[in-house]
């Protein structure tokens, strides 16, 4: 069955229409994670280098990135984001490599990281708007990326959970 899945067909040699989706979803999540890693790495660098953030006149990125909320236990929050996005990249690469069916560990690791990242981004966005009264466009972009990752991965988890409840494989 694994060879048939790799060839894009099921056990009877019929093209598997779900194959494109089974590859597209983790590939999309990989692209989102790489973009998030780029943003958070840039913000971590500017935090440590005490460099001015190129905000393009939108918001006040420097205020947000140098506030007391920009660190947790002495570590830049942006570094936590970079580590999280790196773990998300690793899980999507495992997902693409292993091509598991059902709710396998790479899927659930990615989904768990996206849940935690979305909740923490929501908190940080609240802090930006209501406490600091300043917005960082990069932080907003990262929050959008993690939210999109959460929504896409939640859709996939729900699809796989429903498929297992119905007793069939989805790929």
DSSP file (Angstrom, degrees, kcal/mol; ACC not computed):
  #  RESIDUE AA STRUCTURE BP1 BP2  ACC     N-H-->O    O-->H-N    N-H-->O    O-->H-N    TCO  KAPPA ALPHA  PHI   PSI    X-CA   Y-CA   Z-CA
    1    1 A X     >        0   0    0      0, 0.0     4,-2.5     0, 0.0     5,-0.2   0.000 360.0 360.0 360.0 -36.8    0.0    0.0    0.0
    2    2 A X  H  >  +     0   0    0      1,-0.2     4,-2.5     2,-0.2     5,-0.2   0.920 360.0  48.8 -62.0 -44.1    2.9    2.4    0.8
    3    3 A X  H  > S+     0   0    0      1,-0.2     4,-1.8     2,-0.2    -1,-0.2   0.896 111.5  49.8 -63.2 -39.6    4.3    2.0   -2.8
    4    4 A X  H  >>S+     0   0    0      2,-0.2     5,-3.0     1,-0.2     4,-0.5   0.901 110.1  50.6 -65.3 -39.5    0.9    2.6   -4.3
    5    5 A X  H ><5S+     0   0    0     -4,-2.5     3,-1.0     1,-0.2    -2,-0.2   0.917 110.0  50.2 -63.5 -41.4    0.5    5.7   -2.1
    6    6 A X  H 3<5S+     0   0    0     -4,-2.5    -1,-0.2     1,-0.3    -2,-0.2   0.843 109.2  51.7 -65.0 -32.8    3.9    7.0   -3.3
    7    7 A X  H 3<5S-     0   0    0     -4,-1.8    -1,-0.3     2,-0.2    -2,-0.2   0.550 119.8-110.7 -81.1  -7.0    2.9    6.4   -6.9
    8    8 A X  T <<5S+     0   0    0     -3,-1.0     8,-2.4    -4,-0.5     2,-0.3   0.697  83.7 101.5  87.3  19.8   -0.3    8.4   -6.4
    9    9 A X  B   < -A   15   0A   0     -5,-3.0    -1,-0.3     6,-0.3     6,-0.2  -0.915  67.3-119.9-132.4 159.3   -2.6    5.4   -6.7
   10   10 A X    >   -     0   0    0      4,-2.6     3,-2.2    -2,-0.3     6,-0.1  -0.201  51.9 -78.2 -86.0-172.2   -4.6    3.2   -4.3
   11   11 A X  T 3  S+     0   0    0      1,-0.3    -1,-0.1     2,-0.1    -9,-0.0   0.702 131.9  52.4 -64.1 -19.4   -4.1   -0.5   -3.9
   12   12 A X  T 3  S-     0   0    0      2,-0.1    -1,-0.3    -8,-0.0     3,-0.1   0.344 119.8-106.2 -97.7   6.3   -6.2   -1.2   -7.1
   13   13 A X  S <  S+     0   0    0     -3,-2.2     2,-0.3     1,-0.3    -2,-0.1   0.531  73.5 141.0  84.7   5.4   -4.1    1.2   -9.2
   14   14 A X        -     0   0    0      1,-0.1    -4,-2.6    -5,-0.0    -1,-0.3  -0.662  62.5-102.2 -83.9 135.3   -6.8    3.9   -9.3
   15   15 A X  B     -A    9   0A   0     -2,-0.3     2,-0.8    -6,-0.2    -6,-0.3  -0.300  32.9-129.9 -56.9 134.6   -5.5    7.5   -9.1
   16   16 A X    >   -     0   0    0     -8,-2.4     3,-1.7     1,-0.2     4,-0.4  -0.788  16.3-165.5 -91.6 108.1   -6.0    8.8   -5.6
   17   17 A X  T 3> S+     0   0    0     -2,-0.8     4,-0.6     1,-0.3     3,-0.5   0.761  88.2  61.2 -65.3 -22.3   -7.7   12.2   -5.8
   18   18 A X  H 3> S+     0   0    0      1,-0.2     4,-2.8     2,-0.2    -1,-0.3   0.609  82.7  83.1 -78.5 -10.4   -6.8   12.9   -2.2
   19   19 A X  H <> S+     0   0    0     -3,-1.7     4,-1.6     1,-0.2     5,-0.2   0.917  88.2  51.6 -60.5 -43.7   -3.1   12.6   -2.9
   20   20 A X  H  > S+     0   0    0     -3,-0.5     4,-2.8    -4,-0.4     3,-0.2   0.916 113.6  44.3 -59.7 -42.8   -2.9   16.2   -4.1
   21   21 A X  H  X S+     0   0    0     -4,-0.6     4,-2.3     1,-0.2     5,-0.3   0.887 108.6  57.5 -67.7 -38.8   -4.6   17.4   -0.9
   22   22 A X  H  < S+     0   0    0     -4,-2.8     4,-0.5     1,-0.2    -1,-0.2   0.768 117.6  34.4 -64.9 -25.1   -2.4   15.1    1.2
   23   23 A X  H  X S+     0   0    0     -4,-1.6     4,-1.7    -3,-0.2    -2,-0.2   0.789 115.5  55.3 -94.1 -35.5    0.7   16.8   -0.3
   24   24 A X  H  X S+     0   0    0     -4,-2.8     4,-2.8    -5,-0.2     5,-0.2   0.885 102.6  55.3 -68.6 -39.7   -0.7   20.4   -0.6
   25   25 A X  H  X S+     0   0    0     -4,-2.3     4,-2.4     1,-0.2     5,-0.2   0.964 113.0  38.7 -64.0 -53.5   -1.7   20.8    3.0
   26   26 A X  H  > S+     0   0    0     -4,-0.5     4,-2.3    -5,-0.3    -1,-0.2   0.867 115.8  54.5 -66.0 -31.0    1.6   20.0    4.6
   27   27 A X  H  X S+     0   0    0     -4,-1.7     4,-2.3     2,-0.2    -2,-0.2   0.916 109.7  46.8 -65.5 -41.6    3.4   21.9    1.8
   28   28 A X  H  X S+     0   0    0     -4,-2.8     4,-2.5     2,-0.2    -2,-0.2   0.923 113.1  48.9 -63.1 -44.5    1.2   25.0    2.5
   29   29 A X  H  X S+     0   0    0     -4,-2.4     4,-2.2    -5,-0.2    -2,-0.2   0.854 109.6  52.9 -65.6 -33.7    1.9   24.7    6.2
   30   30 A X  H  X S+     0   0    0     -4,-2.3     4,-2.4     2,-0.2    -1,-0.2   0.929 109.4  48.4 -64.0 -46.0    5.6   24.3    5.5
   31   31 A X  H  X S+     0   0    0     -4,-2.3     4,-2.1     1,-0.2    -2,-0.2   0.909 112.1  48.9 -62.1 -42.8    5.6   27.6    3.5
   32   32 A X  H  X S+     0   0    0     -4,-2.5     4,-2.5     1,-0.2    -1,-0.2   0.911 111.5  49.9 -62.5 -41.8    3.7   29.4    6.2
   33   33 A X  H  X S+     0   0    0     -4,-2.2     4,-2.5     2,-0.2    -2,-0.2   0.879 108.9  51.2 -66.0 -38.4    6.2   28.1    8.8
   34   34 A X  H  X S+     0   0    0     -4,-2.4     4,-2.1     2,-0.2    -1,-0.2   0.909 110.9  48.8 -64.9 -41.4    9.2   29.2    6.8
   35   35 A X  H  X S+     0   0    0     -4,-2.1     4,-2.1     2,-0.2    -2,-0.2   0.927 112.1  48.8 -63.2 -44.2    7.6   32.7    6.4
   36   36 A X  H  X S+     0   0    0     -4,-2.5     4,-2.7     1,-0.2     5,-0.3   0.887 109.2  52.6 -62.4 -39.4    7.0   32.8   10.2
   37   37 A X  H  X S+     0   0    0     -4,-2.5     4,-2.4     1,-0.2     5,-0.2   0.900 108.1  51.7 -62.9 -40.7   10.6   31.7   10.9
   38   38 A X  H  X S+     0   0    0     -4,-2.1     4,-2.0     2,-0.2    -2,-0.2   0.927 112.9  44.4 -61.0 -45.8   11.8   34.5    8.7
   39   39 A X  H  X S+     0   0    0     -4,-2.1     4,-2.3     2,-0.2    -2,-0.2   0.949 116.3  44.5 -64.8 -50.3    9.8   37.1   10.5
   40   40 A X  H  X S+     0   0    0     -4,-2.7     4,-2.4     1,-0.2    42,-0.2   0.856 112.3  52.8 -68.2 -33.3   10.6   35.9   14.0
   41   41 A X  H  X S+     0   0    0     -4,-2.4     4,-2.5    -5,-0.3    -1,-0.2   0.914 109.4  49.6 -65.4 -41.9   14.3   35.5   13.2
   42   42 A X  H  X S+     0   0    0     -4,-2.0     4,-2.5    -5,-0.2    -2,-0.2   0.925 112.9  46.6 -61.4 -44.9   14.4   39.1   12.0
   43   43 A X  H  X S+     0   0    0     -4,-2.3     4,-1.9     2,-0.2    -2,-0.2   0.870 111.7  50.8 -67.7 -36.4   12.7   40.3   15.1
   44   44 A X  H  X S+     0   0    0     -4,-2.4     4,-2.3    34,-0.2     5,-0.2   0.912 110.9  49.8 -65.6 -41.4   15.0   38.3   17.4
   45   45 A X  H  X S+     0   0    0     -4,-2.5     4,-3.0     1,-0.2     6,-0.2   0.947 111.9  46.4 -61.3 -48.9   18.1   39.6   15.5
   46   46 A X  H  X>S+     0   0    0     -4,-2.5     5,-1.6     1,-0.2     4,-0.7   0.845 111.1  54.0 -64.8 -31.9   16.9   43.3   15.9
   47   47 A X  H  <5S+     0   0    0     -4,-1.9     3,-0.4    -5,-0.2    -1,-0.2   0.952 115.7  37.2 -65.2 -49.1   16.1   42.7   19.6
   48   48 A X  H  <5S+     0   0    0     -4,-2.3    -2,-0.2     1,-0.2    -1,-0.2   0.858 119.5  47.3 -72.0 -35.9   19.6   41.3   20.4
   49   49 A X  H  <5S-     0   0    0     -4,-3.0    -1,-0.2    -5,-0.2    -2,-0.2   0.545 102.2-131.6 -82.2  -6.0   21.4   43.7   18.1
   50   50 A X  T  <5 +     0   0    0     -4,-0.7     2,-0.2    -3,-0.4    -3,-0.2   0.884  54.3 157.9  53.2  40.1   19.4   46.7   19.5
   51   51 A X      < -     0   0    0     -5,-1.6     2,-0.3    -6,-0.2    -1,-0.2  -0.578  49.1-100.8 -94.2 155.9   18.9   47.6   15.8
   52   52 A X        -     0   0    0     -2,-0.2     2,-0.4    -3,-0.1    -1,-0.1  -0.591  36.8-127.3 -74.9 133.8   16.1   49.7   14.4
   53   53 A X        -     0   0    0     -2,-0.3     2,-1.5     1,-0.1     9,-0.2  -0.692  15.1-125.5 -85.1 132.0   13.3   47.7   12.8
   54   54 A X        +     0   0    0     -2,-0.4    -1,-0.1     1,-0.2    -2,-0.0  -0.619  44.5 160.6 -77.3  91.3   12.4   48.6    9.3
   55   55 A X    >   -     0   0    0     -2,-1.5     3,-1.4     4,-0.1    -1,-0.2   0.534  45.2-131.2 -94.3  -8.8    8.7   49.1    9.9
   56   56 A X  T 3   -     0   0    0      1,-0.3     3,-0.1    -3,-0.1    -2,-0.1   0.787  65.6 -62.5  64.6  26.9    8.0   51.2    6.8
   57   57 A X  T 3  S+     0   0    0      1,-0.2     2,-0.7     2,-0.1    -1,-0.3   0.561 108.1 122.1  77.6   6.4    6.2   53.9    8.7
   58   58 A X  S <  S-     0   0    0     -3,-1.4    79,-0.6     0, 0.0     3,-0.3  -0.905  77.1 -34.1-107.2 113.1    3.4   51.4    9.8
   59   59 A X  B    S-B  136   0B   0     -2,-0.7     2,-0.2     1,-0.2    77,-0.2  -0.261  82.1 -74.0  77.9-165.8    3.1   51.1   13.5
   60   60 A X     >  +     0   0    0     75,-2.5     4,-1.9     1,-0.1     3,-0.3  -0.641  51.5 166.5-134.3  74.3    5.8   51.3   16.1
   61   61 A X  H  > S+     0   0    0     -3,-0.3     4,-3.0     1,-0.2     5,-0.2   0.850  75.2  57.0 -60.0 -38.0    7.8   48.1   15.9
   62   62 A X  H  > S+     0   0    0     -9,-0.2     4,-1.1     2,-0.2    -1,-0.2   0.896 106.4  48.8 -65.2 -39.6   10.7   49.3   18.0
   63   63 A X  H  > S+     0   0    0     -3,-0.3     4,-0.5     2,-0.2     3,-0.4   0.941 115.3  44.6 -62.6 -46.7    8.5   50.2   20.9
   64   64 A X  H >< S+     0   0    0     -4,-1.9     3,-0.9     1,-0.2    -2,-0.2   0.926 114.5  48.1 -64.0 -45.4    6.8   46.8   20.8
   65   65 A X  H 3< S+     0   0    0     -4,-3.0    -1,-0.2     1,-0.2    -2,-0.2   0.623 116.9  42.6 -75.8 -12.6   10.1   44.8   20.3
   66   66 A X  H 3< S+     0   0    0     -4,-1.1    -1,-0.2    -3,-0.4    -2,-0.2   0.352  91.5 109.8-112.0   5.1   11.8   46.7   23.2
   67   67 A X  S X< S-     0   0    0     -3,-0.9     3,-1.6    -4,-0.5     4,-0.1  -0.230  86.0-104.1 -74.9 168.8    8.9   46.6   25.7
   68   68 A X  G >  S+     0   0    0      1,-0.3     3,-0.8     2,-0.1    -1,-0.1   0.724 121.5  61.2 -64.0 -20.7    8.9   44.5   28.8
   69   69 A X  G 3  S+     0   0    0      1,-0.2    -1,-0.3    -5,-0.1    -4,-0.1   0.529  84.8  77.5 -83.5  -6.2    6.5   42.2   27.0
   70   70 A X  G <  S+     0   0    0     -3,-1.6     7,-2.7    -6,-0.1     8,-0.5   0.449  93.8  55.8 -83.8   0.2    9.1   41.4   24.3
   71   71 A X  E <   -C   76   0C   0     -3,-0.8     2,-0.4     5,-0.3     5,-0.2  -0.971  58.8-167.1-132.4 148.7   11.0   39.1   26.7
   72   72 A X  E >  S-C   75   0C   0      3,-2.9     3,-1.7    -2,-0.3    -3,-0.1  -0.966  83.6 -16.6-133.9 117.7   10.0   36.0   28.7
   73   73 A X  T 3  S-     0   0    0     -2,-0.4     3,-0.1     1,-0.3    -1,-0.1   0.872 129.7 -52.9  54.8  39.7   12.5   34.8   31.3
   74   74 A X  T 3  S+     0   0    0      1,-0.2     2,-0.4     0, 0.0    -1,-0.3   0.441 117.3 112.4  79.9  -0.2   15.2   36.9   29.7
   75   75 A X  E <  S-C   72   0C   0     -3,-1.7    -3,-2.9     2,-0.0    -1,-0.2  -0.891  75.4-109.5-107.6 133.2   14.6   35.4   26.3
   76   76 A X  E >>  -C   71   0C   0     -2,-0.4     4,-1.5    -5,-0.2     3,-0.9  -0.353  18.7-134.9 -58.8 135.2   13.2   37.4   23.4
   77   77 A X  H 3> S+     0   0    0     -7,-2.7     4,-2.2     1,-0.3    -1,-0.2   0.843 106.7  62.8 -58.3 -33.5    9.7   36.4   22.6
   78   78 A X  H 3> S+     0   0    0     -8,-0.5     4,-2.3     1,-0.2    -1,-0.3   0.852  99.5  53.2 -62.4 -33.5   10.7   36.5   18.9
   79   79 A X  H <> S+     0   0    0     -3,-0.9     4,-2.7     2,-0.2    -1,-0.2   0.897 106.2  52.4 -67.9 -39.3   13.2   33.7   19.6
   80   80 A X  H  X S+     0   0    0     -4,-1.5     4,-2.4     1,-0.2    -2,-0.2   0.908 110.0  49.7 -59.7 -40.9   10.4   31.6   21.1
   81   81 A X  H  X S+     0   0    0     -4,-2.2     4,-3.1     2,-0.2    -2,-0.2   0.917 109.8  50.3 -62.3 -43.5    8.5   32.2   17.9
   82   82 A X  H  X S+     0   0    0     -4,-2.3     4,-2.2   -42,-0.2    -2,-0.2   0.901 111.8  47.9 -63.1 -40.8   11.6   31.2   15.8
   83   83 A X  H  X S+     0   0    0     -4,-2.7     4,-2.2     2,-0.2    -1,-0.2   0.906 113.1  48.5 -65.6 -41.0   12.0   28.0   17.9
   84   84 A X  H  X S+     0   0    0     -4,-2.4     4,-2.2     2,-0.2    -2,-0.2   0.937 112.1  47.5 -65.0 -46.7    8.3   27.2   17.5
   85   85 A X  H  X S+     0   0    0     -4,-3.1     4,-2.4     1,-0.2    -1,-0.2   0.873 110.0  54.5 -62.8 -35.5    8.3   27.9   13.8
   86   86 A X  H  X S+     0   0    0     -4,-2.2     4,-2.4    -5,-0.2    -1,-0.2   0.912 108.8  47.7 -63.3 -42.0   11.4   25.7   13.5
   87   87 A X  H  X S+     0   0    0     -4,-2.2     4,-2.3     2,-0.2    -2,-0.2   0.872 110.7  52.2 -65.5 -36.3    9.6   22.8   15.3
   88   88 A X  H  X S+     0   0    0     -4,-2.2     4,-2.2     2,-0.2    -2,-0.2   0.896 108.9  50.2 -65.7 -39.6    6.6   23.4   12.9
   89   89 A X  H  X S+     0   0    0     -4,-2.4     4,-2.4     2,-0.2    -2,-0.2   0.935 110.4  50.0 -62.0 -46.3    9.0   23.1    9.9
   90   90 A X  H  X S+     0   0    0     -4,-2.4     4,-2.2     1,-0.2    -2,-0.2   0.901 111.1  48.8 -60.0 -41.7   10.5   19.9   11.3
   91   91 A X  H  X S+     0   0    0     -4,-2.3     4,-2.3     1,-0.2    -1,-0.2   0.881 111.5  48.5 -69.8 -36.2    7.0   18.4   11.8
   92   92 A X  H  X S+     0   0    0     -4,-2.2     4,-2.7     2,-0.2    -1,-0.2   0.872 110.3  51.8 -71.3 -34.0    5.8   19.3    8.3
   93   93 A X  H  X S+     0   0    0     -4,-2.4     4,-2.5     2,-0.2    -2,-0.2   0.914 112.0  46.4 -65.1 -41.1    9.0   17.8    6.8
   94   94 A X  H  X S+     0   0    0     -4,-2.2     4,-3.1     2,-0.2     5,-0.4   0.900 111.9  52.2 -63.5 -40.3    8.4   14.6    8.8
   95   95 A X  H  X S+     0   0    0     -4,-2.3     4,-2.0     1,-0.2     5,-0.3   0.925 113.4  43.0 -60.9 -47.2    4.7   14.7    7.6
   96   96 A X  H  < S+     0   0    0     -4,-2.7    -2,-0.2     2,-0.2    -1,-0.2   0.885 118.3  45.4 -68.1 -38.5    5.8   15.1    4.0
   97   97 A X  H  < S+     0   0    0     -4,-2.5    -2,-0.2    -5,-0.2    -3,-0.2   0.939 122.5  33.5 -71.0 -47.9    8.5   12.4    4.3
   98   98 A X  H  < S-     0   0    0     -4,-3.1    -3,-0.2    -5,-0.2    -2,-0.2   0.781  84.6-157.6 -81.0 -27.9    6.5    9.8    6.2
   99   99 A X     <  -     0   0    0     -4,-2.0    -3,-0.1    -5,-0.4    -4,-0.1   0.932  22.3-169.8  47.0  56.5    3.2   10.6    4.5
  100  100 A X        -     0   0    0     -5,-0.3     2,-0.3     1,-0.1    -1,-0.1  -0.330  15.4-131.8 -74.4 156.9    1.2    9.1    7.4
  101  101 A X        +     0   0    0      2,-0.1    -1,-0.1    -2,-0.0    68,-0.0  -0.773  67.5   7.2-101.9 155.2   -2.5    8.4    7.3
  102  102 A X  S    S-     0   0    0     -2,-0.3     2,-1.4     1,-0.2    59,-0.1  -0.305 120.6 -26.8  76.1-160.0   -4.8    9.5   10.1
  103  103 A X  S    S+     0   0    0     57,-0.2    -1,-0.2     4,-0.1    -2,-0.1  -0.493  80.9 169.5 -92.3  64.9   -3.8   11.6   13.1
  104  104 A X    >>  -     0   0    0     -2,-1.4     4,-2.1     1,-0.1     3,-0.5  -0.216  49.3 -94.2 -75.0 167.2   -0.1   10.6   13.2
  105  105 A X  H 3> S+     0   0    0      1,-0.2     4,-2.9     2,-0.2     5,-0.3   0.834 120.4  55.4 -57.8 -39.9    2.4   12.4   15.4
  106  106 A X  H 3> S+     0   0    0      1,-0.2     4,-2.1     2,-0.2    -1,-0.2   0.911 111.0  46.7 -62.4 -36.6    3.7   14.9   12.8
  107  107 A X  H <> S+     0   0    0     -3,-0.5     4,-2.5     2,-0.2    -2,-0.2   0.936 115.6  44.2 -65.4 -46.9    0.1   16.2   12.2
  108  108 A X  H  X S+     0   0    0     -4,-2.1     4,-2.7     2,-0.2    -2,-0.2   0.848 111.5  53.0 -71.6 -34.0   -0.6   16.4   16.0
  109  109 A X  H  X S+     0   0    0     -4,-2.9     4,-2.4    -5,-0.2     5,-0.2   0.949 112.4  45.5 -63.2 -47.9    2.7   18.0   16.8
  110  110 A X  H  X S+     0   0    0     -4,-2.1     4,-2.4    -5,-0.3    -2,-0.2   0.945 114.1  48.5 -59.6 -47.8    2.1   20.7   14.2
  111  111 A X  H  X S+     0   0    0     -4,-2.5     4,-2.3     1,-0.2    -1,-0.2   0.915 111.1  50.1 -61.1 -44.0   -1.5   21.2   15.3
  112  112 A X  H  X S+     0   0    0     -4,-2.7     4,-2.4     1,-0.2    -1,-0.2   0.910 111.3  48.6 -61.4 -42.8   -0.4   21.5   19.0
  113  113 A X  H  X S+     0   0    0     -4,-2.4     4,-2.7     1,-0.2    -1,-0.2   0.883 111.1  50.8 -64.1 -37.5    2.2   24.1   18.2
  114  114 A X  H  X S+     0   0    0     -4,-2.4     4,-2.2    -5,-0.2    36,-0.2   0.865 109.4  50.7 -70.1 -34.4   -0.3   26.0   16.1
  115  115 A X  H  X S+     0   0    0     -4,-2.3     4,-2.4     2,-0.2    -2,-0.2   0.965 114.6  42.9 -63.8 -51.8   -2.8   26.0   19.0
  116  116 A X  H  X S+     0   0    0     -4,-2.4     4,-2.4     1,-0.2     5,-0.2   0.908 115.4  49.5 -60.9 -42.9   -0.2   27.3   21.5
  117  117 A X  H  X S+     0   0    0     -4,-2.7     4,-2.5    -5,-0.2    -1,-0.2   0.879 110.5  50.2 -64.4 -39.0    1.2   29.8   19.0
  118  118 A X  H  X S+     0   0    0     -4,-2.2     4,-2.2    28,-0.2    -2,-0.2   0.924 112.0  47.1 -66.2 -44.2   -2.3   31.2   18.2
  119  119 A X  H  X S+     0   0    0     -4,-2.4     4,-1.9     2,-0.2    -2,-0.2   0.924 115.0  45.5 -63.9 -43.7   -3.2   31.6   21.9
  120  120 A X  H  X S+     0   0    0     -4,-2.4     4,-2.5     1,-0.2    -2,-0.2   0.885 112.3  51.6 -68.6 -37.5    0.1   33.3   22.7
  121  121 A X  H  X S+     0   0    0     -4,-2.5     4,-2.6     2,-0.2    -1,-0.2   0.873 107.4  53.5 -64.8 -36.7   -0.2   35.5   19.6
  122  122 A X  H  X S+     0   0    0     -4,-2.2     4,-2.2     2,-0.2    -2,-0.2   0.923 110.1  47.7 -63.6 -42.9   -3.7   36.5   20.7
  123  123 A X  H  X S+     0   0    0     -4,-1.9     4,-2.3     2,-0.2    -2,-0.2   0.937 113.2  47.5 -61.3 -47.0   -2.3   37.5   24.1
  124  124 A X  H  X S+     0   0    0     -4,-2.5     4,-2.5     1,-0.2    -2,-0.2   0.868 110.3  52.2 -65.2 -35.8    0.5   39.5   22.5
  125  125 A X  H  X S+     0   0    0     -4,-2.6     4,-2.5     2,-0.2     5,-0.2   0.904 108.3  51.6 -65.7 -40.7   -1.8   41.2   20.1
  126  126 A X  H  X>S+     0   0    0     -4,-2.2     4,-3.0     2,-0.2     5,-0.6   0.935 110.3  49.2 -57.7 -46.6   -4.0   42.2   23.0
  127  127 A X  I  X>S+     0   0    0     -4,-2.3     5,-3.0     1,-0.2     4,-1.5   0.916 110.7  50.6 -60.3 -44.5   -0.9   43.6   24.8
  128  128 A X  I  <>S+     0   0    0     -4,-2.5     6,-2.3     3,-0.2     5,-0.6   0.943 119.5  34.8 -57.7 -49.3    0.0   45.6   21.6
  129  129 A X  I  <5S+     0   0    0     -4,-2.5    -2,-0.2     4,-0.2    -3,-0.2   0.933 131.1  24.5 -75.7 -47.6   -3.4   47.1   21.2
  130  130 A X  I  <5S+     0   0    0     -4,-3.0    -3,-0.2    -5,-0.2    -2,-0.2   0.699 131.1  29.4-100.1 -20.9   -4.6   47.7   24.7
  131  131 A X  I  <<S+     0   0    0     -4,-1.5    -3,-0.2    -5,-0.6    -4,-0.1   0.847 132.7  24.9-103.0 -56.3   -1.5   48.0   26.9
  132  132 A X  I   <S-     0   0    0     -5,-3.0    -4,-0.2     2,-0.2    -3,-0.2   0.738  85.5-146.5 -80.8 -23.0    1.3   49.4   24.6
  133  133 A X      < +     0   0    0     -5,-0.6     2,-0.3    -6,-0.5    -4,-0.2   0.891  64.7 105.6  52.3  43.0   -1.1   51.1   22.3
  134  134 A X        -     0   0    0     -6,-2.3     2,-0.4    -7,-0.2    -1,-0.2  -0.990  58.9-145.6-148.5 146.4    1.4   50.3   19.5
  135  135 A X        -     0   0    0     -2,-0.3   -75,-2.5    -3,-0.1     2,-0.6  -0.925   1.9-154.0-118.0 140.2    1.4   47.8   16.6
  136  136 A X  B  >  -B   59   0B   0     -2,-0.4     4,-2.4   -77,-0.2     5,-0.2  -0.967   9.7-152.6-109.3 118.1    4.3   46.0   15.1
  137  137 A X  H  > S+     0   0    0    -79,-0.6     4,-2.3    -2,-0.6    -1,-0.1   0.836  97.1  53.2 -61.5 -33.0    3.4   45.1   11.5
  138  138 A X  H  > S+     0   0    0      2,-0.2     4,-2.6     1,-0.2    -1,-0.2   0.888 108.4  49.8 -68.2 -38.8    5.8   42.1   11.7
  139  139 A X  H  > S+     0   0    0      2,-0.2     4,-2.6     1,-0.2    -2,-0.2   0.901 110.9  49.5 -65.4 -40.7    4.0   40.8   14.8
  140  140 A X  H  X S+     0   0    0     -4,-2.4     4,-2.3     2,-0.2    -2,-0.2   0.908 111.2  49.7 -63.8 -42.0    0.7   41.2   13.1
  141  141 A X  H  X S+     0   0    0     -4,-2.3     4,-2.3     2,-0.2    -2,-0.2   0.922 111.6  48.2 -62.9 -43.7    2.0   39.3   10.1
  142  142 A X  H  X S+     0   0    0     -4,-2.6     4,-2.7     1,-0.2     5,-0.2   0.904 110.5  51.6 -63.6 -40.8    3.3   36.5   12.4
  143  143 A X  H  X S+     0   0    0     -4,-2.6     4,-2.2     1,-0.2    -1,-0.2   0.893 110.4  49.3 -62.5 -39.0    0.0   36.4   14.2
  144  144 A X  H  X S+     0   0    0     -4,-2.3     4,-2.5     2,-0.2    -2,-0.2   0.892 111.3  49.6 -65.7 -39.5   -1.8   36.1   10.8
  145  145 A X  H  X S+     0   0    0     -4,-2.3     4,-2.4     2,-0.2    -2,-0.2   0.926 112.8  45.2 -65.3 -45.4    0.6   33.3    9.8
  146  146 A X  H  X S+     0   0    0     -4,-2.7     4,-2.3     2,-0.2   -28,-0.2   0.875 113.4  50.9 -69.4 -35.0    0.1   31.3   13.0
  147  147 A X  H  X S+     0   0    0     -4,-2.2     4,-2.7    -5,-0.2    -2,-0.2   0.931 111.2  47.8 -65.8 -44.4   -3.6   31.8   12.8
  148  148 A X  H  X S+     0   0    0     -4,-2.5     4,-2.6     2,-0.2     5,-0.3   0.909 112.0  50.8 -61.1 -41.3   -3.7   30.6    9.2
  149  149 A X  H  X S+     0   0    0     -4,-2.4     4,-2.5     1,-0.2     5,-0.2   0.905 111.0  48.7 -61.8 -42.1   -1.5   27.6   10.2
  150  150 A X  H  X S+     0   0    0     -4,-2.3     4,-2.5   -36,-0.2    -2,-0.2   0.928 112.7  47.0 -62.7 -46.4   -4.0   26.8   13.0
  151  151 A X  H  X S+     0   0    0     -4,-2.7     4,-2.2     2,-0.2    -2,-0.2   0.928 115.3  44.5 -65.0 -45.4   -7.0   27.0   10.8
  152  152 A X  H  X S+     0   0    0     -4,-2.6     4,-2.0     2,-0.2    -1,-0.2   0.935 116.6  45.5 -65.6 -46.1   -5.5   24.9    8.0
  153  153 A X  H  X S+     0   0    0     -4,-2.5     4,-2.7    -5,-0.3    -2,-0.2   0.863 111.4  52.9 -68.8 -33.6   -4.2   22.3   10.4
  154  154 A X  H  X S+     0   0    0     -4,-2.5     4,-2.7    -5,-0.2     5,-0.2   0.912 107.9  51.4 -65.1 -41.6   -7.4   22.2   12.4
  155  155 A X  H  X S+     0   0    0     -4,-2.2     4,-2.1    -5,-0.2    -2,-0.2   0.910 112.2  46.8 -58.9 -42.0   -9.3   21.6    9.2
  156  156 A X  H  X S+     0   0    0     -4,-2.0     4,-2.7     2,-0.2     5,-0.2   0.921 111.9  49.6 -66.8 -44.1   -6.9   18.7    8.4
  157  157 A X  H  X S+     0   0    0     -4,-2.7     4,-2.7     1,-0.2    -2,-0.2   0.914 112.2  48.3 -61.5 -42.9   -7.2   17.2   12.0
  158  158 A X  H  X S+     0   0    0     -4,-2.7     4,-2.4     2,-0.2    -1,-0.2   0.902 111.5  50.5 -63.8 -41.0  -11.0   17.4   11.8
  159  159 A X  H  X S+     0   0    0     -4,-2.1     4,-2.2    -5,-0.2    -2,-0.2   0.934 113.9  44.2 -61.2 -47.4  -11.0   15.7    8.3
  160  160 A X  H  X S+     0   0    0     -4,-2.7     4,-2.3     2,-0.2    -2,-0.2   0.879 112.9  51.4 -67.6 -38.5   -8.7   12.9    9.6
  161  161 A X  H  X S+     0   0    0     -4,-2.7     4,-2.0    -5,-0.2    -1,-0.2   0.915 111.6  47.1 -64.9 -42.3  -10.7   12.5   12.8
  162  162 A X  H  X S+     0   0    0     -4,-2.4     4,-1.8     2,-0.2    -2,-0.2   0.898 110.9  52.3 -65.6 -39.8  -14.0   12.2   10.8
  163  163 A X  H  X>S+     0   0    0     -4,-2.2     5,-2.2     1,-0.2     4,-0.6   0.907 110.1  47.7 -62.8 -41.4  -12.4    9.8    8.4
  164  164 A X  H  <5S+     0   0    0     -4,-2.3     3,-0.5     1,-0.2    -1,-0.2   0.857 109.5  53.6 -70.3 -32.3  -11.2    7.5   11.3
  165  165 A X  H  <5S+     0   0    0     -4,-2.0    -1,-0.2     1,-0.2    -2,-0.2   0.845 110.5  47.6 -65.4 -33.1  -14.7    7.7   12.9
  166  166 A X  H  <5S-     0   0    0     -4,-1.8    -1,-0.2     2,-0.2    -2,-0.2   0.518 116.4-117.7 -87.3  -5.3  -16.1    6.5    9.6
  167  167 A X  T  <5S+     0   0    0     -4,-0.6     2,-0.3    -3,-0.5    -3,-0.2   0.763  73.4 107.1  80.5  26.8  -13.6    3.7    9.3
  168  168 A X      < -     0   0    0     -5,-2.2    -1,-0.2     2,-0.0     2,-0.2  -0.956  67.3-112.8-135.2 158.5  -11.7    4.7    6.1
  169  169 A X        -     0   0    0     -2,-0.3   -68,-0.0     1,-0.1    -9,-0.0  -0.598  16.0-150.9 -84.5 148.5   -8.4    6.1    5.2
  170  170 A X              0   0    0     -2,-0.2    -1,-0.1     1,-0.1  -148,-0.1   0.505 360.0 360.0 -99.6  -5.3   -8.3    9.6    3.7
  171  171 A X              0   0    0   -150,-0.1    -1,-0.1  -149,-0.0  -155,-0.1   0.400 360.0 360.0-121.4 360.0   -5.2    9.2    1.6
